[in-house]
Amino acid sequence: MDSTILAHPTTRQASGHLAGFSDALIDDKKTGQRFRADKIIEESISAKAERFGGEDSVLKYVKEKYGFENLSPEAWGNEGMHAFILGEKLKNPSNGKDADWTDVRQFNLMLNTHL
């Protein structure tokens, strides 16, 4: 769908913009930095796949420890991503130090405008 930026809210809903323009974010309370939770988890999964000998081994580990049926963090929901980040004691990706993580929450990337 091609339209102007300013359109009726039902237009944005019909085009999928309202549902698809949000990210699951998590903050490190120690540094005040904000990260995409799914990206932190995907980096951890990649590192584990190298150590454990492939994604099949990681999937087995994730199934046993967390009950997830796949390696797609978005499918785990905010609580599942938070449980994984805390359970694996994932560090702050920018400085490599222990983090004091907030809950994972959805952040709407759509900007409010007034006409």
Residue pairs with C-beta under 8 A, 6 or more apart in sequence:
1 11
1 14
1 15
3 11
3 15
5 113
6 113
6 115
9 18
12 18
12 110
13 19
17 110
18 110
21 108
21 109
21 110
22 106
22 107
22 108
22 109
22 110
23 36
23 38
23 106
23 107
23 109
24 36
24 37
24 38
24 73
24 74
24 78
24 81
24 104
24 105
24 106
24 107
25 34
25 35
25 36
25 37
25 104
25 105
25 106
25 107
26 34
26 35
26 36
26 37
26 40
26 81
26 82
26 85
26 101
26 102
26 103
26 104
26 105
27 33
27 34
27 35
27 101
27 102
28 34
28 35
28 92
28 99
28 100
28 101
28 102
29 99
29 100
29 101
29 102
30 92
30 97
30 98
30 99
30 100
31 92
31 94
31 95
31 99
33 92
33 94
35 92
35 93
37 73
37 78
37 81
37 82
37 85
37 104
38 73
38 74
38 81
40 85
40 90
40 93
41 73
41 81
41 84
41 85
41 90
42 73
43 93
44 84
44 88
44 90
45 55
45 58
45 62
45 71
48 57
48 58
48 61
49 55
49 57
49 58
52 58
52 61
55 71
58 71
59 70
59 71
62 68
62 71
62 84
63 69
65 87
66 76
66 80
66 83
66 84
66 87
68 75
68 76
68 80
68 84
73 80
73 81
73 84
76 84
78 103
78 104
78 105
78 106
79 104
81 104
82 101
82 103
82 104
84 90
85 101
85 104
86 101
89 98
90 99
90 101
91 97
91 98
91 99
92 98
92 99
